[in-house]
Amino acid sequence: MTTWDPSQPILEIENLSISFFTRLREIPAVMDFSAKVMAGESMGLVGESGCGKSTVALAVMRDLGKNGRIVAGSIKFKGRDLVTMDDEDLRQIRGSEIAMIYQEPMASLNPAMKIGAQLAEVPMIHQNMAKDEAWALARQIVTDVRLPDPDRILNAYPHQLSGGQQQRIVIAMALMSKPALLILDEPTTALDVTVEAGIVDLVKALGEKYGTSMLFISHNLGLIMDVCDRLCVMYSGEAVETGDVVQVFDKMRHPYTQALFRSIPLPGADKNARPLISIPGNFPLPHERPEGCNFGPRCDYFEAGRCNAGAILMDAIPGDDRHASRCLKWKEIDWNAPPAARIAKPKSPIGKVVLKMEELKKYYALSSGAFGGGAKKVVKANETLSFEAREGETLAIVGESGCGKSTFAKVLMGLETATSGSIMLFDENIQSTPIQKRNIDTVSSVQMVFQNPFDTLNPSMTVGRQVIRALEVFRYGTSDQAREDRMLELLDLVKLPRAFADRMPRQLSGGQKQRVGIARAFAGGAKVVVADEPVSALDVSVQAAVTDLLMDIQRENKTTLLFISHDLSIVRYLSDRVLVMYLGHVVETGTTDQVFQPPYHPYTEALLSAVPIADTKVIRKRIVLEGDIPSAVNPPPGCPFQTRCRWKSQVPGGLCDREMPPMRTLEGGHQIKCHLSADVLAGMEPVIKSAAE
Amino acid sequence: MLIFVLRRLGVMALTALVLTFVVFYLTNLPPNLEKLARSEGSVRMTDESVAAWIEQNGHGGSVFGRYAQWLGVVPGWTYTDEKAVTRGRCIAQGDDPALAATYCGVFQGYWGQSTVFKQPVLSELGGKLAATGWLMLAVMLVMVPVSLVIGVLAGMREGSRTDRVLSTFSIASTATPEYVSGVILVALLASPMTGLSPLLNQWGVIEGKILFQGTATSAMDDITFWNFTLPVMTIALYGIGYIARMTRASMTEVMTQQYIRTARLKGVRFRDVVMKHALRNALIAPFTVIMLQFPWLLNGVVVAETLFNYKGFGWTLVTAAGNNDIEMLLGCSVVAVFVVLVTQLISDIGYVFLNPRIRLS
């Protein structure tokens, strides 16, 4: 360790190849991967699921499990090769020199151990620190990761903390022995955007404070831009492009990087200004990779006989700082050419009111205590929700977890009944009718597309059978033949080959499964479709295709789409009107343009500023919300957002603490639930600005 | 917490009531009573005199009435015969009927008279239960630590050689019924003719003819290593395999959890990963299984006690059942029901303390 020279890379990976060995065959997970991380530098690894980015991280930790093996190459950490290191030396490095932060904080913390004990363990192992000293250090680091009330937290069990707090604890655990290299494996994927913004800020600040190098793994390009200095784009086990973040973002030199950028929506643009372009085809399975360029079959610039001739090596791009691309044709492609123009589809006219909610309330009574005793508490999941949705309209419902958007969907679907208020579907009040008692017409006209396509299809029924089953339930058609024909039509509608009818769900990719979910929802000619985060479980390149499909079907059928999402970029892209929810309340509603431009509700402003944007030409104001979302069991008095609002001081007389703000209507039907005066609202600046302005 | 325990106790009382009634009804079926009459009275009784005997000894009337008498909520039966001698449930032989209590049932502490042992059920059962208690204690002391160690060792590295060997042993031991393993143990260790004993005797390792004693009757008065090992081993072997399999399954699952990876990548030694991080989480599931072993042991001792002639609860149960000793059988069932319900209550409470996620806030 003493021989290491700080000007040398902290981590140097050279021509690394990793394979997993099954009984059938060897499955190469990572091929010929090279990367260098200098001291104090942060390196981003981007790619879709299955591209091998997490495998690289685990290989650095030498924790590939029983089946995984490094088959070639070297991983040098401070000049020592980790690949050939013995277990005892490796154990010394793990946790003290290299630390890791994981995707799911809840699963990564031991449920039966106190937080303090889990933190203090690190210095006790590596520095033989006494227990008291280690706990004192743990207390200090907990303060460092900006957690309130460190003493209470040290004595808590993981399940007593919120997701954001848990992730801060995982970060604290990684920092306990001031490691030289920090590996972050999708550290914020499981968290809400405003919480994510806080964590990202923290990671950046701590990285600077301790001079830690970072290997940051994410599928989110915007996040990589926020955190990293350099990045490496991976596709199907290979690094396809690497370089400085700004250089790669502005001057991408690999078709996959370009396609990836074109398939993600940006909150600064809508569907007309910047249409999404999905990447055609599917991600190749590890044992079905094509000859030559892995991206070849999905690439617009593919040239048969050249791109699929043989192995392609990384080619340095002259003039740039360590910028390289694994593309044979990068010199020939005109990178500035605009994407092929798409036929603009006319917006379907917005018709009469289909769904109307008035003063909807949903309270849950819950009992506390493990043995069912204790006082009854009331969770106010939805408070006075009122809105209308019209035919052919896309209404987006935005908010973080716990804001009541899923409860609202359940009430609308009839899985729960509302505490008070009314839901009018056409002219019928369906508010207090549970789904068992609704007639088939109502059930088939209000349908849902679920968040996770992996769990919502019956794994032991063919795709066709599941759609036919839905048709049977809706009493569609008079014969099996009629239903079968309709099922095939539905597969056409969601652009799946008819042959898929005989397939089992496990033979389908995530995007294909979600298409089946959409076909099922539209089986009975649904008038209102509730899409609950329909694309958040999918990879970015598939998201665009599924989103477009939903909108196409909506246009044809004049369906009312209620799009529940936490992703403001996609909401901006596809919705006509937006409803922002916080703690059971609607805090802002208006057309998409109204909501995405000032004046904002302070919460909308924070939400917008928290979205990472993968565009170097955009300047975004950073507003990081302090603290967590208050519990719905015990909401704050007055305005629900007052505990985290940065504008609170602008309202005179402590009104926010005492009174629930009224819903105020601004020009054009834009509604905001806030005490701020008209002047202050009018003086708000846009959160997202183009740098050119 | 208190409310929960009280509610559970209420449910337990109700369950006990229902279960004892079922046993009461089954043991008091007419053919049983007929058999009782013939064994207590005379084998050569006519059918008429059998009916009269049943009527005159408090076994007539509705089954509910007799159950209530047994419980002690209605007055016990009395019968005055032609010689003006009054007999009754609450009147012991030779006592003055006028001084006897009106109510005498389980609630008053009177569990009836055993027809086989010619003793009050309660005192007889008390002594037998104490004997079985010692046996169960010894079994638990052997079974729980051994099985947990085996389960944890096997589960911490799934698929390793240690795992395969220990799993094979667990499956074999749990697949061998007690009446088989008991006989094998006796043949192997407690016979002067076969097994190890003659060899050891020949080599001069042991003085006597046998290593362990094949009967545990002497353990009634004085428990020693030599007379108690075989019955304990016979019962424990079966349970060891079972609990070890449960512990292994729980342990292998815990070892694949992400927080175990976190611990490993913190640089925790493998031994500490197992002891500090995995063990407590892995014990949550086997704890319930171990508590379930108590009622099982109560029945499991039947075979072992009969085999080794150890006069405990199981032996009493077998004798009572074989000799149509109705009051004794009822007493045994009350004890069994009680043990099952109490261990379940302990199991539920202990579970909460082991698993912080469902602990009281």
Interface residues (C-beta under 8 A of the other chain):
Chain A: M61 D63 K66 R91 Q92 I93 R94 G95 S96 A99 M100 Y102 E104 A107 S108 L109 N110 P111 A112 M113 E121 V122 I125 H126 Y157 H159 V170 M173 S368 G369 A370 F371 G372 G373
Chain B: M1 I3 F4 G159 Q257 Q258 Y259 R261 T262 A263 R264 L265 K266 G267 V268 R269 D272 K276 H277 R280 N281 V352 L354 N355 P356 R357 I358 R359 L360 S361
